[in-house]
Amino acid sequence: MIPAPPPKVITRHRDGQIRAYLTHPGAFGTLEPAAVFRPRAGDEVAESVVRADLERVVYTTLNGVVCLTRAGDLLWASDFEPRSDVRHGHRPGCVLSLDGRTVWVYRPDAMAGRGGDQWVLHDADSGRVLACRELETVGHGAGHHVHPVDGSIYLDVGEGQDGAVVLRGTAVADGEPEFVTFPWWDRCLIDLAPGGQQFMTVDHGQQDVSFHQHPSGDTLFTLSVEAFGYDPEETFVEWCGGYLTPDTAVVTLGGESEDEEEWFRHHLVDVSSGTACGEIAIEATNPYELKPLGDGSWLTDGPDGHPIRWSQPSHPAG
């Protein structure tokens, strides 16, 4: 039996603020911010992460990474040099380690005209660079995923039409971090299982979804579009979804109707048996709005910018 995970900290950017929300076990419906941070004047936030105690925020801009206290005091900042005037096509990202002691920053420097992409490990208290991995990628952006048990970090670098590269970094006590690049260029990492035993990817060409053993990456099983009862000439797997529970994943399929209207549906997969097991009704305006939390609940976006937390049946609990 996997113990209940601690509340997750979710961030949203709106009206010049970074808003942090907690997913407490009893918190359903429209969530209210548990903490609000205001970036430095002139900073356009690309991505942010808030520490579990809600006392610090780390965020990236197109030209740097910044750490502030809840009161707005600057703890540290690291500029990406040389400064880039490229406005589109690259989005730096960041994440805090499981223990909150380090910050992992993805720098899409190739698209920014700075040379090659980098994955940089900072000390969370001082900002000191602990390690830097030069990547053989030309990414537009990347998604970080923190392993819930061993604390290793997965990085999914999106290279546009050229595919995606998935890496895994492990911080080693009193030593250089270890980095592994998985042998794919055509799979996009979607989510890690809440118990950490596996992870989910979608084919870059959107023809199937696969589930892999952690940490080896060995494929446990793959489900094609046909496995969900659709025509692969007319339907594709969206690059979204994730683990609803340790044993159930949500896979989103989409297509276009005869009158050229786009549609999408959310399907469930029993990951213990490797089989599709029906649909789930989720109120969302687009497929990428859904964020499964791994505990039987999920988030969608509210009209006022606050996330809405849902659980089955498909109505928010009061």
N, C-alpha and C positions, 0 to 999 in steps of 0.2 A: 504494500500500500504506500503510495507516494504521499508524503505530508503536504498539506496545503501550502502553496508558495506565499511569500510575503506580498503585500500590496505592490502592484506595479506603479511606477511613476510615468505618466503619459504627458507629453508636452504638446502644446499648440501655440502657434504664432498668430496674433491678431491685434490690430490697433496699436502697433508698436510695442506690444508686450510679449513676453514668454510666459505662458500660463502652464502651471503644473497641476495635474490631477492625480488622485490616488484611487486605485481600484480596490477599496476595502471589500470584504466578503458581502456586506449588506448594502453596498452602495450601487443602486441601479437607477435607471432612468437618466435624466439629464444630470451630468456631473458638474459640480461647482469647483472652481479653482481652489486648491489647498495652499498655493503660494503663487505669487506673481512677481516676475523679474522684469526690469526695464533695461534693455541693452544700452551701451554707450551711445551718445549722440552721434548720428551719422552711420551707425553700423546697420547693415542689412543682413539679417540672420538667415543663413542657409539651413543650418540644422542645429538642434540644441538637445542637451541632456541635463537633467536636474538630479542632484545627489539624493539618496534615499531619505535623508533627514531634512530635505527641502531647504537647506541652508546655503547651497552653492549651485550655480548654473555654469555650464561650459557650452559655448556655442562657436560655430564657425561662420565666417563671412567669406567672400570671394578671395580675400587677401590675408586671412589670419584666423587664429583661434584665441578666444578670450575666456577668462574665468572670473566671475563676479560673485560677491556675497549677496545674500538676500537684501541687504541694505543698499546694494549698489556699489559697494567699494570694489575697486579693481585688485584682485589677488595676483594675477599674472596675465600676460598676453604674449603671443608669439606671432610675428609677422611672417608672411610668405614672401620671400624675396626672390627676384625683383617683383615689385608690385605689378599686377596685371591689369590692363585696361580692357581685357576681353570680358564682355558682359554676359554672354550666353554660352551654353555648351559645356560648362563645368560647374560642379557643385560639391565643394568640400564637405566632409561628414565627420562626425565624432561620436564616441561612446565612452562611458565610464566602465571600468572593469567591475567584476562581480563584487570585489571587496572595496571598491571606491578609491583605491590607492593610485590608480593610473588612468590616463586618458589616451585613447587610441584615436588618431586622426588620419583620415584618408585625404591625401592631397592630389587632385587630378591635374598635376602640373603640366603634363603634355598639352592638354587642351588649353591651358592658361598661358602657354608660350614660355614656360619656365624650364623646360627640359623634360625629364622623365617623371612619371608618377611616383609618389612616395607614400609609405605607410609608417607613421611616426608615433612612437610611444613616449608620452610625457609623464613626469611625476605630477600627480594631481594637486599637491600642495604648493609646489614651487614653479611648475611649468618646465623644469629642467628636462631636456631630451635624454631619455634613457636608451633608446635604440631607434634606428631608422632603417627601413627596408626599402630598397629601390625596386620598383615593380616593372615588369616588362609588359605594361598595359598602357593603353591610351583611352582612359575612361572618362565618361561624362560625369559620373557620380558613382556612389557605392553604398550598399547597405551593410551595417554592422549587426551582428547577432551574437549575444553573449551566452555561452553555454551555461545552463542553470546549475550545473553540478561541479565541473572541474574548472570553470572560469575562463576557458579558452575562448578566443574571439574568432568568429567567422566573418569574412569580408567577401561580398559579392560585388565585383566591379563590372558595371555596365559599359560596354564599348559600342553601343548603338548597333548598327547593322553588322558589325564584326563579331558580335556575340557577347559572352560574359565569361569572366574568370573568377573562380572561387578559391579563396585562400583561407588558411587557418593559422592563427598565431597563438603561441603559448608562452606566457611569461614564466621564466625560470628563476627561482630564488638565487640571488648572488651570481647571476650569469646572463649571457645574451639570450633574448627570446628565441624560441624555435619557430620557424615558419615552414608551412607546407602548402604547395600549390596543387590543387586537385587536377587530374589529367583530362579536363574538359575545357572546351571553349564554347560549348553549345547548350549549357544548362544554367538556369538562373535559380539561385538559392531563394526560397520563399520563407522558410520558417524552421526553427529547431523544436523538437518535441519537448513538452514541459518537463519530462523526466530526463531528457538529455540523451536518450539511447539512440535516437535517429534524427534525420532531417529530411526535408522535402524540397525537391527541385522541379522546375517546369522547363521543358525543352524550349530553347530559344526560338525555334520555329513554331512553337505552340501546338505541337501534335500529341504530346503526352505529359504525364506527371510521374515522377519517380520518387521512391522513398529509399534512403540510404542509411547504412550503419554508421554510427559515430564511434570512433573518429576516422575509421578507414575510408569511408566513402563508398564501400562496396554496395552495389544495388541490391536491395531486398526484394522489390517488385516494381513493375511499371504498368501503368494503366493508360491505354491509348484513348483517343476520343471515342472510338467505337465501343469501348468498355462501358461508356455511360449511355450508350444507345443513340449516338448521333452520327451523322455523315461527316467524315473528315474533310470532305470537299467543301462543306458549308459551315463547319463549326471548328472552333479552336479553344485551347485551354488558355485562360488569362494568366498573366504573371502575378498572381495574388492568391489569397486564401491563407491556409495555415492550419495549425492544430487547435481544434475546438476543445478537445480533452486529450489525455495521454493516449487514448485508444481510437480517437476519431479525428479525421482531418476534413477540412472544407476545401473542395476543389471547384473553381468557378469556370464555367464554360460559356462561350459567347458566340455570336454570329450576327447575321443580318437577314431580316425577313424579306419576303418577296417584294414588299413595297419600300425596301431599302432602309427600314428602321432597325437600329441596332438593338440587340437583346442580350441578356445574360441571366444565368441561373446558377444557384449554388448547390453543389452535390456533396454528399457525405461519403467518406471512405473509411471502412473498418481496417485500420492499419495492422491489426493482429492477424487478420485473415487475408488481407490484400484484395478486398472486394469492394465494389461500389454498393452503397446501401441506401439509395433514395436521395430525395431533395430536402432542403431546409428552406423555409420561408424567411427571408431577411429583407427588411425595408431599407433600401439604399438607392441612391440616385445614379451611382456608377459602380462598377465591380471593385474598384480600388478603394472604395470607402470602407469596406469591411475590414476589421482587425480582430481576428480571434485571439482570445487571451489564454487559452489552454486550460481553463478551469470550468468550461461549460458555458462561458459568457463571451460576448463580443462587443466591439464598439462600432458605431457609425457616427457620422457628423450631424450635429444639430444645426438648424437654420441660423442660430445666433452665434455659431462658432464653437460652442461647448460640445464635447463628445456625449453621446448617449450610450449607456451600457444596457445590453439586453441579455436575456436568458430564455431558454425554451419554456413555454411556447412563445411565439414570436411577438411578444408585447413586453415593454419595459416594466419591471416590477416596481411597485410603488414605494 
